């Protein structure tokens, strides 16, 4: 094993990971958006077949050992990859390249202490190794707290001093500073990155994303253009640009970019097709989304995620029979052994009103693998829904999830503690609930979501001082617009309008693109009769969130209440502006119709109500047999004039989440004490009895 002082318990916990979520199945958003991950060219040596008479024997052997480990990692054979990296580091302790790749591998497995020591060894071997320094800085930035920021900046300074022409180091540093709120410095660093290498497309792409987040849309478009000038086939830049255009309401431009990406990607277009399909679904263009998912499944019938994501869409639309069929095809593609797909099928049955069928699937999962924490957690949730008679069994399942599941999966265990705490709160066992919330926060101190739930629990318990303290802890762990929104709403309910106003304003400053704090802040101004201030908030909100229809509607309703014809005219203009957005917002159209009726313009009101009826009929009707998407090979054409018959609610953030499955290494052989073995047998019998009861 790594020579970094690991205990046997730590070695036991260092197991392989499997892809469990949509975010794992595809690239992480930060990688797509900013391109700050090390590329193969930066982190590895890919010319495995090249031979050089200048290389001595040990160098050739080191390169071969490195390549074997990398190949295993790329094939997601995590346990084998770790063994090969361990052997490579042991056999070639002075090879900075192997040390760096091993450190990156361990970082991706979430073992930051091990990764940090390997980076230290790599830099000790070669203090000018810009790749090792950059990768180390990226690792530290991911687990960064205020005390580590100085170290991150120091590592970036060392990297850029070691090789000022290395654009990725400048780019990664710029992204880090932007995330710390230092926009001016980030722009200066992007200038250095693009000057160091004008052909480095990821630097232009990352800069474009920063400008789009800052509301500089035209500048962002120009920078995306620079990225594709540098590399016309750079798929992350195409995808990021498409997402930006879609977010701005320019869906035609977004589709054009997605289509361009699919053509460029060829056989590697799975992630692009899925992303495009998700955007169509979020815009309620479900027919188009289905066609894109179908294309992905046709191109990659053996890829389980192709069936999984399509099935999740059908499930969101409550097309349960179709979703079941797709999940079953995904299981066949996995030769019947895919825990992700089986779990998805169980969750489908639960939602479709078949809890007993869901329970059997989950019980079979834990019977096959008792360490499947996600299945135990889901079993517990099912028992909670069945009411108090099943709550003791739910507690057993939650306990199994945290005790039998992988101990290094702190996020998954913390989530289980929170769910368990919420059960105890329902049962009126507040002290137990409080203890479980505390255990979750001890496991993952910086999880704002867990802190929010704890704060909501204390709020219901009437502990005002505790609520404020927990909200403050959540902000210190990671300020988010949602935390400020919840805190502000709580203060408003207590009548603390000044405190609520401050919370909403801080939420806007943290995330100007989140529309909900604008709505909440404007509502306070309206209630206090401060029309001018409310109007300023709506103006800022629609500038930052132009596609959020409710902001346009609320602003229009504010103007209606003002005296004189000018208010009505402003209201009509705002209603018209909001009505042009996709998907059509029925509440806005109905509000507009009501306003027109109130001022005596029945003709316009009738047209608006007819439009509402048309939209509702489309959403409730059967899907058209004719497809608005024409697919030929890798070319996809969408008929903009085709009618897309939609149904169901908005599909957003389709995910398959939960704890990661872990397996103990066969090399980890331990001899337990007799007492421990007796305890294990008793515990195993208890779990066996529980599984048997769940299967019946």
C-alpha positions in Angstrom: 0.0 0.0 0.0 1.0 3.7 -0.1 3.7 4.5 2.3 1.8 7.4 3.9 1.1 6.0 7.3 -2.3 4.5 6.6 -3.9 2.4 9.3 -5.5 -1.0 8.5 -8.9 0.6 9.0 -8.1 3.3 6.4 -6.9 0.6 4.0 -10.2 -1.3 4.5 -12.1 1.9 3.7 -10.1 2.7 0.5 -12.3 0.7 -1.9 -13.2 1.1 -5.5 -16.0 3.4 -6.5 -18.6 2.8 -9.2 -20.5 5.4 -11.2 -23.8 5.9 -9.4 -25.3 9.3 -10.6 -26.0 11.1 -13.8 -23.2 13.5 -12.9 -20.8 10.5 -12.7 -22.1 9.0 -16.0 -21.2 12.2 -17.8 -18.7 14.9 -17.1 -18.9 17.1 -14.1 -20.3 20.5 -14.8 -17.2 22.3 -13.7 -15.1 20.2 -16.2 -17.5 21.0 -19.0 -17.8 24.6 -18.1 -14.3 25.5 -17.1 -12.1 22.7 -18.5 -9.9 22.8 -15.4 -9.2 19.1 -15.1 -5.9 17.8 -16.2 -6.1 16.5 -19.8 -4.4 13.3 -20.8 -1.7 15.3 -22.5 -1.0 17.2 -19.3 -1.1 14.3 -16.8 0.0 11.3 -18.8 2.4 10.0 -21.4 0.2 8.5 -24.1 2.9 7.5 -26.6 3.0 3.9 -25.2 4.1 2.4 -28.5 6.9 4.9 -29.2 10.4 3.5 -28.7 13.4 5.6 -28.1 17.0 4.6 -28.1 17.6 7.4 -25.6 15.5 5.7 -22.9 17.3 3.4 -20.5 15.7 0.2 -19.2 14.3 1.6 -16.0 12.7 4.5 -17.8 11.0 2.2 -20.3 9.7 0.0 -17.4 8.4 3.0 -15.5 6.6 4.2 -18.6 5.0 0.8 -19.1 4.0 0.6 -15.5 2.4 4.0 -15.7 0.5 3.2 -18.8 -1.0 0.0 -17.3 -2.2 1.9 -14.3 -3.7 4.6 -16.4 -5.5 2.1 -18.7 -7.1 0.4 -15.7 -8.2 3.8 -14.3 -9.7 4.8 -17.7 -11.6 1.5 -17.8 -13.0 2.2 -14.4 -11.3 -0.8 -12.9 -10.5 1.1 -9.7 -9.2 -1.7 -7.5 -6.7 -2.9 -10.2 -5.7 0.7 -10.9 -4.9 1.3 -7.3 -2.8 -1.8 -7.1 -0.9 -0.9 -10.2 -0.3 2.7 -9.0 0.9 1.4 -5.7 3.3 -1.0 -7.4 4.6 1.8 -9.7 5.2 4.1 -6.9 7.0 1.4 -4.9 9.2 0.3 -7.9 9.9 3.8 -9.2 9.8 6.1 -6.1 11.6 9.0 -7.9 9.3 9.1 -11.0 7.3 12.3 -10.7 4.9 11.4 -13.5 3.8 8.2 -11.7 3.5 10.0 -8.4 1.4 12.8 -10.0 -1.0 10.4 -11.7 -1.3 8.3 -8.6 -2.1 11.5 -6.6 -4.8 12.6 -9.1 -6.3 9.1 -9.0 -6.5 9.1 -5.2 -8.0 12.6 -5.3 -10.8 11.4 -7.6 -11.4 8.6 -5.1 -11.9 11.2 -2.4 -8.7 10.3 -0.4 -7.3 13.8 0.0 -4.7 13.1 2.6 -3.2 10.3 0.5 -3.3 12.5 -2.6 -1.7 15.4 -0.8 1.3 13.2 0.4 1.8 11.8 -3.1 1.8 15.4 -4.6 4.4 16.4 -2.0 6.6 13.5 -3.0 6.2 14.4 -6.7 7.2 18.0 -6.1 10.1 16.9 -4.0 11.4 14.9 -6.9 10.9 17.8 -9.4 10.1 21.2 -7.9 9.5 22.7 -11.4 6.9 20.1 -12.4 4.1 22.4 -13.5 1.6 19.6 -14.0 2.1 18.3 -10.4 1.8 21.8 -8.9 -1.3 22.6 -10.9 -3.0 19.3 -10.1 -2.1 19.7 -6.4 -3.6 23.2 -6.4 -6.8 21.9 -8.0 -7.0 19.2 -5.3 -6.6 21.7 -2.5 -9.1 24.0 -4.0 -11.7 21.2 -4.0 -11.4 20.6 -0.2 -10.7 24.3 0.4 -11.6 26.1 3.6 -10.4 29.7 4.4 -7.2 28.4 6.0 -6.2 26.6 2.8 -6.7 29.4 0.3 -3.2 30.8 0.8 -1.7 27.3 0.1 -3.8 27.1 -3.1 -2.6 30.5 -4.3 1.0 29.6 -3.4 0.8 26.4 -5.5 -0.6 28.3 -8.5 2.1 30.9 -8.2 4.8 28.1 -8.2 3.1 26.4 -11.2 3.0 29.6 -13.3 6.5 30.6 -12.3 7.8 27.1 -13.2 6.4 27.5 -16.7 4.7 30.9 -17.6 3.7 29.5 -21.0 1.5 26.7 -19.5 -2.0 28.1 -20.1 -3.9 25.5 -18.1 -2.2 26.6 -14.9 -3.2 30.3 -15.5 -6.7 29.2 -16.4 -7.2 27.0 -13.3 -6.0 29.8 -11.1 -8.4 32.3 -12.8 -11.3 29.9 -12.2 -10.3 29.5 -8.5 -10.2 33.3 -8.0 -13.5 33.8 -9.7 -15.1 31.3 -7.4 -13.6 33.3 -4.5 -15.4 36.4 -5.7 -12.3 38.1 -7.1 -13.6 38.8 -10.6 -11.1 41.5 -11.5 -8.1 39.2 -10.6 -9.8 36.3 -12.5 -10.0 38.4 -15.7 -6.3 39.4 -15.4 -5.4 35.7 -15.0 -7.5 34.7 -18.0 -5.7 37.4 -20.0 -2.4 35.7 -19.1 -3.8 32.3 -20.0 -4.9 33.3 -23.4 -1.7 35.2 -24.0 0.4 32.3 -23.0 -1.3 30.1 -25.5 -4.0 31.6 -27.8 -4.8 28.1 -29.2 -5.8 26.8 -25.8 -9.6 26.6 -26.2 -10.4 25.7 -22.6 -9.0 29.0 -21.4 -11.3 31.0 -23.8 -14.2 28.7 -22.8 -13.7 29.2 -19.1 -13.4 33.0 -19.5 -16.6 33.0 -21.6 -18.4 31.2 -18.7 -17.3 33.8 -16.2 -18.5 36.6 -18.4 -21.9 34.9 -19.0 -22.3 34.5 -15.2 -21.5 38.2 -14.8 -24.2 39.1 -17.3 -21.8 40.1 -20.1 -23.5 38.0 -22.7 -22.1 39.6 -25.9 -18.6 39.4 -24.5 -19.2 35.7 -23.5 -20.3 35.0 -27.1 -17.2 36.6 -28.5 -15.0 34.5 -26.1 -16.8 31.3 -27.1 -16.1 32.2 -30.7 -12.4 32.6 -29.8 -12.5 29.1 -28.3 -13.9 27.5 -31.4 -11.5 29.5 -33.6 -8.7 28.0 -31.5 -10.2 24.5 -31.8 -13.4 24.1 -34.0 -13.9 20.6 -32.6 -13.6 21.4 -28.9 -16.8 19.8 -27.6 -16.8 21.2 -24.1 -16.8 24.7 -25.5 -19.7 23.8 -27.9 -21.7 22.3 -25.0 -21.0 25.2 -22.6 -22.0 27.7 -25.3 -25.2 25.8 -26.1 -26.1 25.8 -22.4 -25.6 29.5 -22.1 -27.7 30.3 -25.1 -30.5 28.1 -23.8 -30.4 29.8 -20.5 -30.8 33.1 -22.2 -33.9 31.9 -24.0 -32.1 31.5 -27.3 -33.2 28.0 -27.9 -32.8 28.1 -31.7 -29.1 29.1 -31.2 -28.7 26.4 -28.5 -30.1 23.7 -30.8 -27.8 24.9 -33.6 -24.8 24.4 -31.2 -25.9 21.1 -29.9 -26.3 19.8 -33.5 -22.9 21.1 -34.3 -21.5 19.3 -31.3 -23.2 16.0 -32.2 -21.8 16.2 -35.8 -18.3 16.8 -34.4 -18.5 14.1 -31.8 -19.5 11.4 -34.1 -19.6 8.1 -32.2 -18.7 10.0 -29.0 -22.0 12.0 -28.9 -23.8 10.2 -26.1 -23.2 12.9 -23.4 -24.2 15.7 -25.9 -27.4 13.9 -26.9 -28.3 13.5 -23.3 -27.6 17.1 -22.4 -29.6 18.3 -25.4 -32.5 16.0 -24.5 -32.5 17.3 -20.9 -32.7 20.9 -22.1 -35.6 20.1 -24.4 -37.4 18.3 -21.5 -36.9 21.3 -19.2 -38.5 23.5 -21.8 -41.4 21.0 -22.0 -40.5 19.9 -25.5 -41.0 16.3 -24.5 -41.4 15.0 -28.0 -38.0 16.3 -29.0 -36.4 15.0 -25.8 -37.8 11.5 -26.5 -36.4 11.5 -30.0 -32.9 12.5 -28.8 -33.0 9.9 -26.1 -34.1 7.4 -28.7 -31.2 8.4 -30.9 -28.8 7.9 -28.0 -30.2 4.5 -27.3 -30.0 3.5 -30.9 -26.4 4.6 -31.2 -25.4 3.0 -27.8 -27.7 0.1 -27.1 -25.2 -1.5 -24.7 -24.8 1.7 -22.6 -27.1 1.4 -19.6 -27.2 5.1 -19.0 -28.8 5.6 -22.5 -31.8 3.7 -21.2 -31.6 5.0 -17.7 -32.0 8.7 -18.5 -34.7 8.1 -21.0 -36.6 6.0 -18.5 -36.2 8.8 -15.9 -37.8 11.2 -18.3 -40.8 8.9 -18.8 -41.1 8.5 -15.1 -41.1 12.2 -14.5 -44.0 12.4 -17.0 -45.8 9.6 -15.1 -45.5 7.2 -18.1 -44.7 4.4 -15.8 -45.2 1.5 -18.2 -42.9 3.0 -20.7 -40.3 3.8 -18.0 -40.5 0.3 -16.7 -39.9 -1.0 -20.2 -36.8 1.2 -20.7 -35.3 0.3 -17.3 -35.8 -3.3 -18.2 -33.9 -2.8 -21.4 -31.1 -1.1 -19.4 -30.9 -4.2 -17.2 -30.7 -6.4 -20.3 -27.9 -4.2 -21.6 -26.1 -4.8 -18.2 -26.7 -8.6 -18.4 -29.2 -8.3 -15.5 -26.6 -7.1 -13.0 -26.8 -3.3 -12.6 -27.5 -2.0 -9.2 -28.1 1.5 -10.5 -30.8 0.3 -12.9 -32.3 -2.0 -10.3 -32.5 0.8 -7.8 -34.1 3.1 -10.4 -36.7 0.4 -11.2 -37.5 0.1 -7.4 -38.0 3.9 -7.2 -40.3 3.7 -10.2 -42.4 1.1 -8.6 -42.6 3.1 -5.4 -43.7 6.2 -7.3 -46.2 4.2 -9.4 -48.0 3.0 -6.3 -46.4 -0.5 -6.0 -44.5 -0.3 -2.7 -44.4 -4.1 -2.2 -42.8 -4.6 -5.6 -40.3 -1.8 -4.8 -39.6 -3.4 -1.5 -38.9 -6.8 -3.0 -36.4 -5.3 -5.6 -34.6 -3.4 -2.8 -34.5 -6.4 -0.5 -33.0 -8.5 -3.3 -30.4 -5.8 -3.7 -29.3 -5.9 -0.1 -29.4 -9.7 -0.1 -26.9 -9.7 -3.0 -24.8 -7.0 -1.4 -25.3 -6.2 2.3 -23.1 -3.1 2.0 -25.5 -1.4 -0.4 -26.2 1.6 1.7 -28.4 3.3 -0.8 -30.8 0.3 -1.0 -31.0 0.1 2.8 -31.8 3.8 2.9 -34.5 3.4 0.3 -36.0 0.5 2.2 -36.1 2.6 5.3 -37.9 5.4 3.4 -40.5 2.9 2.2 -41.1 1.7 5.8 -41.5 5.4 6.9 -44.2 5.9 4.3 -46.1 2.9 5.6 -46.7 4.7 8.9 -45.8 4.3 12.6 -46.2 0.4 12.7 -43.2 0.1 10.3 -41.0 2.8 11.9 -39.0 0.4 14.0 -38.2 -1.5 10.8 -37.2 1.8 9.2 -34.8 2.5 12.1 -33.2 -0.9 11.5 -32.7 -0.2 7.8 -31.3 3.3 8.5 -28.9 1.7 11.0 -27.8 -1.0 8.5 -27.2 1.8 5.9 -24.7 3.6 8.2 -23.2 0.5 9.8 -22.9 -1.9 6.8 -22.3 0.7 4.1 -18.9 2.1 3.2 -17.6 4.1 6.1 -15.6 6.4 3.8 -18.8 7.5 2.1 -19.3 10.4 4.5 -21.8 12.2 2.3 -24.1 9.1 2.0 -23.9 8.3 5.7 -24.7 11.9 6.6 -27.7 11.9 4.3 -28.9 8.7 6.1 -28.5 10.3 9.5 -30.6 13.3 8.3 -33.4 11.1 7.0 -33.3 9.1 10.2 -33.4 12.4 12.2 -36.5 13.5 10.3 -38.2 10.2 11.2 -37.4 10.7 14.9 -38.8 14.2 14.6 -42.1 12.9 13.2 -42.2 10.4 16.1 -41.8 13.3 18.6 -38.3 12.1 19.7 -36.7 15.5 19.4 -33.6 14.7 21.5 -32.8 11.7 19.3 -33.4 13.7 16.2 -31.1 16.4 17.4 -28.4 13.9 18.1 -28.7 12.4 14.6 -28.6 15.8 13.0 -25.4 16.5 15.0 -23.8 13.2 13.7 -24.6 14.2 10.2 -23.0 17.6 10.6 -19.9 16.1 12.3 -19.5 13.8 9.2 -19.9 16.6 6.7 -19.5 19.9 8.5 -19.9 22.0 5.4 -23.2 20.6 4.0 -25.5 23.5 3.8 -28.5 21.3 2.9 -28.2 19.3 6.1 -27.8 22.4 8.2 -30.9 23.8 6.6 -33.0 20.8 7.5 -31.7 20.9 11.0 -32.6 24.6 11.2 -36.1 23.8 9.9 -36.4 21.1 12.6 -35.4 23.6 15.3 -37.8 26.1 13.9 -40.7 23.7 14.3 -39.5 22.9 17.8 -39.6 26.6 18.6 -35.9 27.1 19.3 -35.4 30.5 17.7 -31.9 31.0 18.9 -30.8 27.6 17.7 -32.4 28.3 14.3 -30.3 31.4 13.8 -27.2 29.7 15.0 -27.7 26.8 12.5 -28.5 29.1 9.6 -25.3 31.0 10.4 -23.3 27.8 10.5 -24.8 26.9 7.1 -23.7 30.3 5.7 -20.2 29.9 7.1 -20.0 26.4 5.6 -21.0 27.7 2.2 -23.2 30.7 1.5 -26.0 29.9 -0.9 -29.0 31.8 -2.2 -31.3 29.1 -1.0 -30.0 29.3 2.6 -30.5 33.0 2.6 -34.0 32.6 1.1 -35.1 30.1 3.8 -33.5 32.3 6.6 -35.3 35.4 5.2 -38.6 33.7 4.9 -38.3 32.5 8.5 -37.4 36.0 9.7 -40.4 37.4 7.8 -42.8 35.0 9.4 -41.6 36.2 12.8 -42.2 39.8 11.7 -38.5 40.7 11.5 -38.7 42.5 8.1 -35.4 44.2 8.4 -33.6 41.0 9.0 -35.5 39.3 6.2 -34.6 42.1 3.8 -30.9 41.7 4.6 -31.1 37.9 4.0 -32.8 38.3 0.6 -30.3 41.0 -0.4 -27.4 38.8 0.6 -28.9 35.9 -1.3 -29.0 38.1 -4.4 -25.4 39.1 -3.9 -24.3 35.4 -3.5 -26.1 34.3 -6.7 -27.6 37.0 -8.9 -29.0 34.4 -11.3 -31.3 32.8 -8.7 -34.7 34.5 -9.1 -36.4 33.6 -5.9 -34.7 36.1 -3.6 -35.7 38.9 -6.1 -39.4 37.8 -5.8 -39.2 37.7 -2.0 -37.4 41.0 -1.6 -39.8 42.8 -4.0 -42.7 41.4 -2.1 -41.5 43.0 1.2 -41.1 46.3 -0.6 -44.6 46.1 -2.0 -46.2 45.2 1.3 -44.5 48.3 2.8 -45.7 50.5 0.0 -42.2 51.1 -1.4 -43.2 50.8 -5.1 -40.1 52.4 -6.5 -37.8 50.0 -4.5 -39.9 47.0 -5.7 -39.7 48.2 -9.3 -35.9 48.4 -9.0 -35.7 44.9 -7.6 -37.8 43.5 -10.5 -35.7 45.4 -13.0 -32.5 43.9 -11.6 -34.1 40.5 -11.4 -35.3 40.4 -15.0 -31.9 41.6 -16.2 -30.1 38.8 -14.3 -32.8 36.1 -14.8 -34.5 37.1 -18.1 -36.0 33.6 -18.7 -37.8 33.4 -15.3 -41.4 34.2 -16.3 -42.8 34.7 -12.9 -40.6 37.8 -12.4 -42.1 39.4 -15.5 -45.6 38.5 -14.2 -45.1 39.9 -10.7 -43.6 43.1 -12.1 -46.6 43.5 -14.5 -49.1 43.0 -11.6 -47.2 45.6 -9.6 -47.6 48.1 -12.4 -51.4 47.3 -12.8 -51.9 48.6 -9.2 -50.5 52.0 -10.1 -52.9 54.8 -10.9 -53.4 56.1 -14.5 -53.1 54.6 -17.9 -49.3 54.5 -17.9 -49.4 51.7 -15.3 -51.7 49.6 -17.6 -49.4 50.2 -20.6 -46.3 49.2 -18.6 -48.1 46.2 -17.4 -49.1 45.1 -20.9 -45.5 45.5 -22.1 -44.2 43.3 -19.3 -46.9 40.7 -19.8 -46.0 40.6 -23.5 -42.3 40.3 -22.7 -42.9 37.4 -20.4 -45.4 35.7 -22.8 -42.6 35.3 -25.4 -40.6 32.9 -23.2 -40.6 29.2 -23.5 -42.3 27.2 -22.2 -45.5 29.2 -22.1 -46.4 30.2 -18.6 -50.1 29.7 -18.1 -50.4 31.7 -14.8 -49.0 34.8 -16.7 -51.4 34.4 -19.5 -54.4 34.0 -17.1 -53.3 37.0 -15.1 -53.0 39.1 -18.2 -56.4 38.0 -19.3 -57.9 39.0 -15.9 -56.2 42.4 -16.2 -57.7 43.0 -19.7 -61.1 42.1 -18.5 -60.8 44.5 -15.5 -60.1 47.4 -17.9 -62.8 46.5 -20.3 -60.8 44.9 -23.2 -62.7 41.7 -23.5 -61.4 40.9 -27.0 -57.8 40.6 -25.9 -58.9 38.6 -22.8 -60.7 36.1 -25.0 -57.7 35.6 -27.2 -55.5 35.1 -24.1 -57.9 32.5 -22.6 -58.1 30.7 -26.0 -54.3 30.5 -25.9 -54.4 29.0 -22.4 -56.9 26.4 -23.6 -54.8 25.5 -26.6 -51.7 25.0 -24.4 -53.6 22.9 -21.9 -55.1 20.8 -24.7 -51.7 20.1 -26.1 -50.3 19.1 -22.7 -53.1 16.8 -22.0 -53.4 15.3 -25.4 -51.6 12.3 -26.9 -48.2 12.7 -28.3 -48.2 13.3 -32.1 -47.1 10.4 -34.2 -45.2 12.6 -36.5 -41.7 13.5 -35.2 -40.5 17.1 -35.1 -37.0 15.7 -35.1 -35.4 14.3 -38.3 -32.4 12.1 -37.7 -30.1 10.9 -40.4 -26.8 9.3 -39.3 -25.2 11.9 -37.1 -27.3 14.8 -38.5 -30.3 15.9 -36.5 -32.8 18.4 -37.9 -35.7 19.9 -35.8 -38.7 21.3 -37.5 -39.2 24.6 -35.7 -42.8 24.7 -37.0 -43.8 21.3 -35.7 -46.3 21.2 -32.8 -44.7 19.6 -29.7 -47.5 18.0 -27.7 -46.3 18.1 -24.1 -47.6 16.4 -20.9 -46.6 16.3 -17.3 -44.6 18.6 -15.1 -41.3 20.2 -15.8 -38.4 17.8 -15.9 -35.4 19.2 -14.0 -32.2 17.8 -12.7 -32.9 14.1 -13.4 -30.6 12.2 -11.1 -30.0 8.8 -9.6 -28.4 9.7 -6.3 -27.3 7.9 -3.2 -24.4 6.2 -1.6 -21.7 4.6 -3.7 -21.3 0.9 -3.7 -18.0 -0.2 -2.2 -16.4 -3.7 -2.1 -13.7 -4.9 0.3 -10.4 -5.6 -1.4 -9.6 -9.3 -1.6 -6.0 -8.4 -0.5 -7.3 -7.1 2.8 -7.2 -10.2 5.0 -7.9 -9.7 8.7 -8.3 -12.1 11.6 -11.0 -10.9 13.9 -11.1 -11.7 17.6 -13.5 -14.4 18.9 -15.7 -11.8 20.5 -15.8 -9.7 17.4 -16.6 -12.8 15.3 -19.5 -13.7 17.7 -20.8 -10.1 17.4 -20.6 -10.3 13.6 -22.5 -13.6 13.5 -25.3 -12.1 15.7 -25.4 -9.0 13.6 -25.5 -11.1 10.4 -28.4 -13.2 11.7 -30.3 -10.0 12.6 -29.8 -8.6 9.1 -30.7 -12.0 7.5 -34.0 -12.0 9.5 -34.7 -8.4 8.4 -34.1 -9.3 4.7 -36.3 -12.4 5.0 -39.1 -10.3 6.4 -38.8 -7.7 3.7 -38.9 -10.4 0.9 -42.1 -11.9 2.3 
